[in-house]
Amino acid sequence: MNIYVGNLSREVTEDDLKQAFEAFGKVDTIAIIKDKISGEPKGFAFIEMPEAAEAQAAMTGLNGKDLKSRALTVNEAKPKTDNRKSGGGGRGGFGGGGGRDNRSRDRGGNR
């Protein structure tokens, strides 16, 4: 089962998470998500536990618990979806009204 862990302190390491989650069962993988450019942790991670019962126990046991002065958010990870908008904010083209037209410039009736 894939588990989402949120509200992580920047000081939390994979070893910290492994120690916390292995108290409930076998941990296959741990991935602390980091910013691609800066390399800084984004404040969340994914934990993979092979046994659903152990994963459920970990979620129940660790959700809201303090780790390095932060209350963890722990729940089942949702499948990744491709609902993100791409491109320049959904506009479909370039440009887009940066200039002024003549009608808006001549407001005093001088056309």
Secondary structure, DSSP 8 states (H G I E B T S, - for coil): -EEEEES--TT--HHHHHHHHHTTS---EEEEEE-TTT--EEEEEEEE-S-HHHHHHHHHHHTT-EETTEE-EEEE----------TTTT--SS--S-S--HHHH-TTS--
